[in-house]
Amino acid sequence: FGGDFAQYDQNKVKYFLPVLSELSNSKLLIQNISNLVGWFVSENDNFGLKTVALSNLVALVQRFPNVLDKEKHIRPVEAKFQQLLTGASLETRKTISTTLFGVRIVSTSSACNVTEIDGAPSRDFFTCMNNSYDYSEDQILNVHVFSSLYYWIFHLYQAQLLESRKKQSRDDIVSKLEHFGLTHDLMERQAGVHSDERASASRGGDDENAASEGQRLNPIGCFTLDDSFRQVVINICLRILSQVERDLVGETSTHMRLGSKYFISDMEWMREFTEATSMEAVRILDLLCLMDPALVSVI
């Protein structure tokens, strides 16, 4: 089918699709961008295909952000992000089973609200900090999207970040770029620009096609972050930080096994997860503030 994965059995393509992001040759990955976007934003029930499509899109953004088209790819994906981040279900199903001599004989299922970490029913939109007895597909995708936000924003909008930092003092620029590991990228980018200018001048400017292709494969994303999408991300992060302030309540005293020897209690796990999630929210907000310092006072 000429590498067009849309022609394959959609129930099977999800099993080999993750290989795309691991291939050293990115031709197939780039060729299937529209397919990946279509699978992720579609309203069908192929949950497995949606998750692998998202992981491949994030891998693509990290390697070649500029091959995406703003209107065809980025905006539809970010619209789906907004839908999943703010519109995931607030209901879950709780199943109670009755057993006799270790054999389940009766099971009853009832709908109930997802809860906050302190056990109170959630009255705001769902986040990864909510507890659910049986996570629905949109709730799981909500967690997937939040986990991908930093990489999506960082790699797609690096040029906007760099441009913003240029307006600050030289010392502050170097400090922040070192924090994000961008000093090497910036030096390479500047060296590449100067080299391209010299080479173009020596050739008489006959390499416009090559320059265009080089821009597409530039690892520094040259797009501008949409204000409405940015506001949704801010709301999600602030919502998570407000959830962290609640008291942890564990329903059981069970332990989970990590590896061959290490055991961790439910409460320890919840504390570690709460800290990790809050740090991710802070990291995303920090990135947004670096891209637009005016947000500091707002946030």
Secondary structure, DSSP 4 states (H G I P E B T S, - for coil): -TT-GGGS-HHHHHHHGGGGGG-S--HHHHHTHHHHHHHHH--SS-HHHHHHHHHHHHHHHHH-GGGS-IIIIIHHHHHHHHHHHHH--SEEEEEEEEEETTEEEEEEEEEEE-B-TTSPBP-S---TTSB-SS--HHHHHHHHHHHHHHHHHHHHTHHHHHHHHHTS-HHHHHHHHHHTT-HHHHHHHHHHHHHHHHHHHHHTS--HHHHHHHHHT-SS------HHHHHHHHHHHHHHHHHHTSPP--S---EEEETTTEEEEHHHHHHHHHHHHHHHHHHHHHHHHHH-TTHHHH-
